[in-house]
Amino acid sequence: MAMKAFDYFKPKDISEAMALKADKKESFFLAGGTDLFVKMKNGALTAQTVIDIGELDSLGGIHEDEREMIIGAACKVSEIEKSDHIRGKYAALAGAAHSLGSLQVRNLATIGGNICNASPSADLLPALLVLNAKMEIIGPRGIRLVPAEEFFVGPGATILERGELLKSIRIPLLSREKAATVYLKHTLKRSMDIAAVGVAILVEDKEVVNNCRIALGAVGPTPFRVYEAEKHLLDKKLNGEVIAQAALLCKEACKPIDDVRTTAAYRKTIVEVLAKRGLEKIAGEQGGRLDGASH
Ligand SMILES: Cc1cc2nc3c(=O)[nH]c(=O)nc-3n(C[C@H](O)[C@H](O)[C@H](O)COP(=O)(O)OP(=O)(O)OC[C@H]3O[C@@H](n4cnc5c(N)ncnc54)[C@H](O)[C@@H]3O)c2cc1C
């Protein structure tokens, strides 16, 4: 199917982007275009106007202050994957970025696009949930900060209101010594496939767990935390029995659907396998070092 013609604007700053969004009917922000153009091409979405925010300086970059790491919404997935800082401290996010699409896709795709497209299988979302990320949103009524967990409301649906733009993603600082994070992804094809299941885990103080967050992707309408499993792990040492029970709780907590790609039963089994594998990986790490992520 050929893509319908559309107007293209490249604003010089956020204010101009917001003004265009308010002014133009059926307008969409364009970051990397790896979701937007696919939808426009296959007719899932009609845009009369596309507002290119992908190269706005104020939406780019990765930096840290004394409280949090701030990632600009237009930061490329490949920048996140390659950032030494993110690889060292927020390995689940670096790993999730590395697992997304191909190098060519990652060089175009942005973190903001992955978030705002809100696919249930989007790789960065479970990692952002366990990192307690907050979304900085700018809109006609000012700026608001929304926890990642409250941002997603259904497949492809977020709390973003008309005219609002995701400006940055704010992640509280983690202790490099105490915290370990991991993202594990199961795909049905060997290369470049979206997640059939994604599992992100954060554990602080694995000797006696004093904080733990687990989030699942692709097994519900939105990514979600598994509070039952997190509660089970609190104040315990990560041994085989504790890990097996937590993994079972993850399996029981998810209600995936059968779809063209695979069955609900298969996804549930994989959730248990990945949760167990992720916790074992963290338990096996030396001295609380943060771990990378793998498929
Ligand atoms: C071949 C291929 C393979 C892929 N593989 C994967 C994969 O393995 N895992 C995965 O998770 N995804 C995958 N994707 C999907 C896609 O690459 C990601 O979701 C990507 O992060 C989207 O970012 P983008 O910058 O291209 O978004 P765009 O396509 O530019 O935008 C996506 C949506 O978000 C909106 N938007 C973008 N930025 C903002 C903002 N700052 N504020 C408000 N709204 C905004 C746009 O208006 C649009 O509706 C794949 C895509 C392709 C084409």
The ligand as an ORCA input file, in Angstrom:
! r2SCAN-3c Opt
* xyz 0 1
  C      12.045     -3.744     11.473
  C      11.586     -3.256     12.833
  C      11.927     -3.994     13.960
  C      11.510     -3.575     15.227
  N      11.855     -4.324     16.320
  C      11.480     -3.917     17.553
  C      11.853     -4.679     18.708
  O      12.525     -5.714     18.642
  N      11.438     -4.214     19.919
  C      10.697     -3.069     20.063
  O      10.382     -2.698     21.197
  N      10.326     -2.336     18.980
  C      10.694     -2.721     17.742
  N      10.324     -1.981     16.642
  C       9.463     -0.809     16.817
  C      10.180      0.563     16.873
  O      11.450      0.526     16.264
  C      10.332      1.097     18.308
  O       9.099      1.121     18.992
  C      10.963      2.504     18.318
  O      11.529      2.750     19.578
  C      10.000      3.625     17.970
  O      10.719      4.844     18.028
  P      10.648      5.917     16.848
  O      11.522      7.039     17.260
  O      10.935      5.308     15.534
  O       9.110      6.331     16.955
  P       8.195      7.007     15.846
  O       7.803      5.994     14.842
  O       8.787      8.269     15.342
  O       6.935      7.385     16.769
  C       6.131      6.377     17.347
  C       4.895      7.038     17.972
  O       5.263      7.807     19.104
  C       4.915      9.191     18.930
  N       6.031      9.933     19.507
  C       7.358      9.752     19.244
  N       8.094     10.534     20.049
  C       7.215     11.228     20.821
  C       7.366     12.185     21.865
  N       8.572     12.595     22.286
  N       6.252     12.680     22.449
  C       5.023     12.278     22.053
  N       4.813     11.364     21.084
  C       5.900     10.853     20.478
  C       4.732      9.378     17.432
  O       3.818     10.428     17.146
  C       4.187      8.016     17.035
  O       2.801      7.960     17.290
  C      10.736     -2.376     15.358
  C      10.406     -1.627     14.214
  C      10.828     -2.054     12.968
  C      10.458     -1.234     11.755
*
